[in-house]
Amino acid sequence: MLSVKLKWDWEAIKAAGFADKLDRVLLLLIEKIDEASNQFRDRVEEKLSGEVLERRSGKLADSVNIIPAVQDGTAIVGGVTAAGGEAFYGIFQELGVEHPWEIMVVDMKALHFLAEGKSIFSRHARHPGLPARSYMESTAEEEHDLILDMMASAVQEGLLSGE
């Protein structure tokens, strides 16, 4: 999950003479966080549609959701989440799994998979582990400076408005 949380110190804002501008700045920050979240979501969905992971069922890409920015006391919180519900497996793709694990037949006669181009049927298999295929963290790293610039421009616009 990408979470953007901005906090402020009311006393410092008053001391700096910006108390009358705070409402405008907060409104602009909420708008910019939502805009950044939309861009972030779109970028993650690109990664989940072939760039990082091959799209199969679309469940993981469909699990990418925006958490609308809201004011919560002296903070604004918003962001993007993914890999929830039926797409729980997304966390394993994001972080990888270092150790191997056994896969056993439960409700069927056999497992079916391809190995070296051959169709294999078996009652069990040993998965070798899973490399990390980041789609959230890598997007956060890519978008970091842009998100900061968007927040800074919102503050600047809010402070300069009405002058």
Residue pairs with C-beta under 8 A, 6 or more apart in sequence:
1 79
1 80
1 81
1 82
1 136
2 37
2 40
2 79
2 80
2 81
2 136
2 139
2 140
3 67
3 77
3 78
3 79
4 33
4 36
4 37
4 69
4 76
4 77
4 78
4 79
4 147
4 151
5 75
5 76
5 77
6 29
6 33
6 75
6 76
6 151
7 74
7 75
8 22
8 74
8 75
9 74
10 19
10 22
10 74
13 19
13 22
18 25
18 159
21 158
21 159
21 161
21 162
24 158
24 161
24 162
25 154
25 155
25 158
25 159
26 71
26 76
26 158
27 158
28 154
28 155
28 157
28 158
29 69
29 76
29 151
29 154
29 155
29 158
30 69
30 70
30 71
30 76
30 78
31 154
32 150
32 151
32 153
32 154
33 69
33 76
33 78
33 79
33 151
34 66
34 68
34 69
34 78
35 150
36 143
36 146
36 147
36 150
36 151
37 66
37 67
37 68
37 69
37 78
37 79
37 80
38 66
39 143
39 146
40 80
40 139
40 140
40 143
40 147
41 64
41 65
41 66
41 80
43 139
43 142
43 143
44 64
44 80
44 82
44 135
44 136
44 139
45 61
45 64
47 53
47 135
47 138
47 139
48 55
48 60
48 61
48 64
48 135
49 55
49 61
52 133
52 134
52 135
52 138
53 60
53 93
53 133
53 135
55 61
59 86
59 87
60 82
60 83
60 87
60 89
60 90
60 93
62 87
63 81
63 82
63 83
63 84
63 85
63 86
63 87
63 90
64 80
64 81
64 82
65 80
65 81
65 82
65 84
66 78
66 79
66 80
67 77
67 78
67 79
67 80
67 81
68 78
69 76
69 77
69 78
70 76
70 77
70 78
80 136
82 90
82 135
82 136
83 89
83 90
83 91
83 93
83 94
90 135
92 130
93 130
93 132
93 133
93 135
94 132
94 133
94 134
94 135
94 136
94 137
95 132
96 129
96 130
96 131
96 132
96 133
97 129
97 130
98 129
99 129
100 126
100 127
100 128
100 129
101 126
101 127
101 129
102 124
102 125
102 126
102 127
103 111
103 124
103 125
103 126
103 127
104 123
104 124
105 111
105 123
105 124
110 121
110 122
110 123
111 120
111 121
111 122
111 123
111 124
111 125
112 119
112 120
112 121
113 120
113 122
113 125
114 120
